Amino acid sequence: MRNVFRTVFMCLMFLVMSTLGFAEEQAYQPALYATFWSLVPPVVAIVLALITKEVFSSLFLGITVGGLFYSGFTFEKTVTHILQNGFIKVLSDSYNVGILIFLVVLGAMVCLMNAAGGSLAFGTWASKKIKSRVSAQLATILLGCLIFVDDYFNCLTVGSVMRPVTDKFNVSRAKLAYIIDSTAAPVCIIAPISSWAAAVTGFVPGEDGFSIFINAIPYNFYALLTIFMLITLVVFKVDYGPMKTHEDNAVNGDLFTTEDRSFVVEATQENKRGSVLDLIIPIALLIVCCVMGMIYTGGFFSGATFVEAFSGSDASLGLSMGSIFAMIITIAIYSARKVLSFHDCMNCIPEGFKAMVPAIIILTFAWTLKSMTDSLGAAPYVAGFMETSASALMNMLPAIIFVVGCGLAFATGTSWGTFGILIPIVVAVFENNPQMMIIAISACMAGAVCGDHCSPISDTTIMASAGAQSNHVNHVYTQLPYALTVASVTFVSYIIVGYTKSLLLALPFGMLALTGILFFMRAKNSK
C-alpha cells in the first residue's frame, strides 16, 4: 500500500514540476524581445546571401544569430531553441507539412509530364506558334496571369510548362524566374478568387473583409505597376542591372551565367510518342483538383457559397489533397493510354522528390528563421512602431504603411504574417474613415507583396527559383533592381493618393513615371 501511495505521490510531483517547468518556459522572455534586434537575424541572412551568393549557410547563420539573441548567448539554450522551437516545430506544423507534400507531388507531376513526352510535344507545338523571345516571354506572362488561384501553384506550374519554350528562345533562367515571381503574388493579391484573398479577408476584424478586398484592388499600386512594368520591359526589350548581364549571356547561349547547376533537374529520356494533351490534361487536372480541394476545405460541399468556401479555405490542405488526386488520375490516364508503364510512373515519384529537395531545404530554413524572429518579438515591435506613427501626418500614413509592410515582409519572408500584424492596426486607426481604410489596407497589401518579392527568404521567391530552375541568389540579385524601381514609384503614388484621395491621379502617375524610367534606362544602355 505504501508503494502505491509513493507511486501516486511521485506522479503528482512529476505533473506539478512539469506544469511549473512549462509555465516557466512559457513565461520566459528574452532581453532583446520586441526591440530593433528582433529584425537583425533575417537581415544577417539576407545580407550574407547577397554577398556570398550561398543561401544555405547564410540562412543557417541567420538562424544561429536568432537563437543566440533568444538565449542570451548561452550554448545549451541556443541549441535547444533552434532545434526544438525552430526546425522541429516548423516541420511538425500541419500547414507547413501540407505545403511540403504539395511540393513533392508537383515535382512528381513535372517528372511524369517530362517522361510522358508532354513537355517535349508542347515545346515543339509552341515553337510553331511562338516565333520570338518577346512572344515567349509574353506567353509566360499570360499563363502566369491566368493561374491566379495560388502563388505556389502558379510558380511551379508556369515554370514547368514554359521553361522548354523560353529555353528554346534563349531567355535566361533569371529572367524566367523574375517573370514567374512577378505574376505569382502580384496577380494573386488582386484576384478575388485566390488563397491570398482568403488570407486578407480573414485579417479584417469586424468588417466585410471580402468587400474591402475588392474595393482595395485598384489602390494596390505595387501589384498593378509590377505587371505593367513587366509587360513594358518585355515589349520594349529593356533590361538593366545584373539582369542585363544574364540576358546578354543568354542570347549568346548561356542561360545561367553561373557555374552552379545543382538546381537543374537532369533531363529524363523524353517519350517521342507523347502529345500536347499529355501536358495539358495533367495541368488542367491540377487546376481543377486544387480548386476543388480548396473549396472542400472551406465547406463548399457542406452548404457554403463558392466565395465563402474560398474565403474560409485551408490552402495547404486543399492544395495537397488536390495535387495528390491529380497525380493519381494522371498515372491512371498514362497507364491506360500506354504512354508510360505503371512501373515508369512509380519511378517518377522519387525523381520528382529529388528535384524538389533544394527548394524544401531552403523553405525549411526560411520557416525556421521566421520562427526565430517571432520568438524575439518582431511582430509586437513593428505593431508598436505603427501605432506610434499613426499620430503623425494622417495623409502620409498610406506611404508609411507601405514602407513598414515592405520592411517587415522583407525581413520575415512572409506576406501573410505582415497582413496579420498590420491590417488590424489599420482597421483600428481608420475605423471612422472608410475611404482611407481601403487605401491604407491596399498599402499594407502592396508593401507585403513588395517585401515578399524582394526577400531571399520568401517562400514565393524560393518557389519562383524552383519553378524556373534558376540559382536562387541569382534570381534575387537580378530581380532586386526591378522590384526597387517599382517600389520607389509606388511610394510616391501612395503619397499622392494620401493627400488627393484620387485614384485617377495616382495610378496614371505611377505608370507614366515607370515608363519614363524604363525609357531612360533603355537610352542609357544604348549608349
Secondary structure in CASP SS format (residue, H / E / C, confidence):
PFRMAT SS
TARGET T0000
AUTHOR 0000-0000-0000
METHOD secondary structure of the structure
MODEL  1
M C 1.00
R H 1.00
N H 1.00
V H 1.00
F H 1.00
R H 1.00
T H 1.00
V H 1.00
F H 1.00
M H 1.00
C H 1.00
L H 1.00
M H 1.00
F H 1.00
L H 1.00
V H 1.00
M H 1.00
S H 1.00
T H 1.00
L H 1.00
G H 1.00
F H 1.00
A H 1.00
E H 1.00
E H 1.00
Q H 1.00
A H 1.00
Y C 1.00
Q C 1.00
P C 1.00
A C 1.00
L C 1.00
Y C 1.00
A C 1.00
T C 1.00
F H 1.00
W H 1.00
S H 1.00
L H 1.00
V H 1.00
P H 1.00
P H 1.00
V H 1.00
V H 1.00
A H 1.00
I H 1.00
V H 1.00
L H 1.00
A H 1.00
L H 1.00
I H 1.00
T H 1.00
K C 1.00
E C 1.00
V H 1.00
F H 1.00
S H 1.00
S H 1.00
L H 1.00
F H 1.00
L H 1.00
G H 1.00
I H 1.00
T H 1.00
V H 1.00
G H 1.00
G H 1.00
L H 1.00
F H 1.00
Y H 1.00
S H 1.00
G C 1.00
F C 1.00
T C 1.00
F H 1.00
E H 1.00
K H 1.00
T H 1.00
V H 1.00
T H 1.00
H H 1.00
I H 1.00
L H 1.00
Q H 1.00
N H 1.00
G H 1.00
F H 1.00
I H 1.00
K H 1.00
V H 1.00
L H 1.00
S C 1.00
D C 1.00
S H 1.00
Y H 1.00
N H 1.00
V H 1.00
G H 1.00
I H 1.00
L H 1.00
I H 1.00
F H 1.00
L H 1.00
V H 1.00
V H 1.00
L H 1.00
G H 1.00
A H 1.00
M H 1.00
V H 1.00
C H 1.00
L H 1.00
M H 1.00
N H 1.00
A H 1.00
A H 1.00
G C 1.00
G H 1.00
S H 1.00
L H 1.00
A H 1.00
F H 1.00
G H 1.00
T H 1.00
W H 1.00
A H 1.00
S H 1.00
K H 1.00
K H 1.00
I C 1.00
K C 1.00
S C 1.00
R H 1.00
V H 1.00
S H 1.00
A H 1.00
Q H 1.00
L H 1.00
A H 1.00
T H 1.00
I H 1.00
L H 1.00
L H 1.00
G H 1.00
C H 1.00
L H 1.00
I C 1.00
F C 1.00
V C 1.00
D C 1.00
D H 1.00
Y H 1.00
F H 1.00
N H 1.00
C H 1.00
L H 1.00
T H 1.00
V H 1.00
G H 1.00
S H 1.00
V H 1.00
M H 1.00
R H 1.00
P H 1.00
V H 1.00
T H 1.00
D H 1.00
K H 1.00
F C 1.00
N C 1.00
V C 1.00
S C 1.00
R H 1.00
A H 1.00
K H 1.00
L H 1.00
A H 1.00
Y H 1.00
I H 1.00
I H 1.00
D H 1.00
S H 1.00
T C 1.00
A C 1.00
A H 1.00
P H 1.00
V H 1.00
C H 1.00
I C 1.00
I C 1.00
A C 1.00
P C 1.00
I C 1.00
S C 1.00
S H 1.00
W H 1.00
A H 1.00
A H 1.00
A H 1.00
V H 1.00
T H 1.00
G C 1.00
F C 1.00
V C 1.00
P C 1.00
G C 1.00
E C 1.00
D C 1.00
G H 1.00
F H 1.00
S H 1.00
I H 1.00
F H 1.00
I H 1.00
N H 1.00
A H 1.00
I H 1.00
P H 1.00
Y H 1.00
N C 1.00
F H 1.00
Y H 1.00
A H 1.00
L H 1.00
L H 1.00
T H 1.00
I H 1.00
F H 1.00
M H 1.00
L H 1.00
I H 1.00
T H 1.00
L H 1.00
V H 1.00
V H 1.00
F C 1.00
K C 1.00
V C 1.00
D C 1.00
Y C 1.00
G C 1.00
P H 1.00
M H 1.00
K H 1.00
T H 1.00
H H 1.00
E H 1.00
D H 1.00
N H 1.00
A H 1.00
V H 1.00
N C 1.00
G C 1.00
D C 1.00
L C 1.00
F C 1.00
T C 1.00
T C 1.00
E C 1.00
D C 1.00
R C 1.00
S C 1.00
F C 1.00
V C 1.00
V C 1.00
E C 1.00
A C 1.00
T C 1.00
Q C 1.00
E C 1.00
N C 1.00
K C 1.00
R C 1.00
G C 1.00
S C 1.00
V C 1.00
L H 1.00
D H 1.00
L H 1.00
I H 1.00
I H 1.00
P H 1.00
I H 1.00
A H 1.00
L H 1.00
L H 1.00
I H 1.00
V H 1.00
C H 1.00
C H 1.00
V H 1.00
M H 1.00
G H 1.00
M H 1.00
I H 1.00
Y H 1.00
T H 1.00
G C 1.00
G C 1.00
F H 1.00
F H 1.00
S H 1.00
G C 1.00
A C 1.00
T C 1.00
F H 1.00
V H 1.00
E H 1.00
A H 1.00
F H 1.00
S H 1.00
G C 1.00
S C 1.00
D C 1.00
A H 1.00
S H 1.00
L H 1.00
G H 1.00
L H 1.00
S H 1.00
M H 1.00
G H 1.00
S H 1.00
I H 1.00
F H 1.00
A H 1.00
M H 1.00
I H 1.00
I H 1.00
T H 1.00
I H 1.00
A H 1.00
I H 1.00
Y H 1.00
S H 1.00
A H 1.00
R H 1.00
K C 1.00
V C 1.00
L C 1.00
S C 1.00
F H 1.00
H H 1.00
D H 1.00
C H 1.00
M H 1.00
N H 1.00
C H 1.00
I H 1.00
P H 1.00
E H 1.00
G H 1.00
F H 1.00
K H 1.00
A H 1.00
M H 1.00
V H 1.00
P H 1.00
A H 1.00
I H 1.00
I H 1.00
I H 1.00
L H 1.00
T H 1.00
F H 1.00
A H 1.00
W H 1.00
T H 1.00
L H 1.00
K H 1.00
S H 1.00
M H 1.00
T H 1.00
D H 1.00
S H 1.00
L C 1.00
G C 1.00
A H 1.00
A H 1.00
P H 1.00
Y H 1.00
V H 1.00
A H 1.00
G H 1.00
F H 1.00
M H 1.00
E H 1.00
T H 1.00
S H 1.00
A C 1.00
S C 1.00
A C 1.00
L C 1.00
M H 1.00
N H 1.00
M H 1.00
L H 1.00
P H 1.00
A H 1.00
I H 1.00
I H 1.00
F H 1.00
V H 1.00
V H 1.00
G H 1.00
C H 1.00
G H 1.00
L H 1.00
A H 1.00
F H 1.00
A H 1.00
T H 1.00
G C 1.00
T C 1.00
S H 1.00
W H 1.00
G H 1.00
T H 1.00
F H 1.00
G H 1.00
I H 1.00
L H 1.00
I H 1.00
P H 1.00
I H 1.00
V H 1.00
V H 1.00
A H 1.00
V H 1.00
F C 1.00
E C 1.00
N C 1.00
N C 1.00
P H 1.00
Q H 1.00
M H 1.00
M H 1.00
I H 1.00
I H 1.00
A H 1.00
I H 1.00
S H 1.00
A H 1.00
C H 1.00
M H 1.00
A H 1.00
G H 1.00
A H 1.00
V H 1.00
C H 1.00
G H 1.00
D H 1.00
H H 1.00
C H 1.00
S C 1.00
P C 1.00
I C 1.00
S C 1.00
D H 1.00
T H 1.00
T H 1.00
I H 1.00
M H 1.00
A H 1.00
S H 1.00
A H 1.00
G H 1.00
A H 1.00
Q C 1.00
S C 1.00
N C 1.00
H H 1.00
V H 1.00
N H 1.00
H H 1.00
V H 1.00
Y H 1.00
T H 1.00
Q H 1.00
L H 1.00
P H 1.00
Y H 1.00
A H 1.00
L H 1.00
T H 1.00
V H 1.00
A H 1.00
S H 1.00
V H 1.00
T H 1.00
F H 1.00
V H 1.00
S H 1.00
Y H 1.00
I H 1.00
I H 1.00
V H 1.00
G H 1.00
Y H 1.00
T H 1.00
K C 1.00
S C 1.00
L H 1.00
L H 1.00
L H 1.00
A H 1.00
L H 1.00
P H 1.00
F H 1.00
G H 1.00
M H 1.00
L H 1.00
A H 1.00
L H 1.00
T H 1.00
G H 1.00
I H 1.00
L H 1.00
F H 1.00
F H 1.00
M H 1.00
R H 1.00
A H 1.00
K H 1.00
N H 1.00
S H 1.00
K C 1.00
END
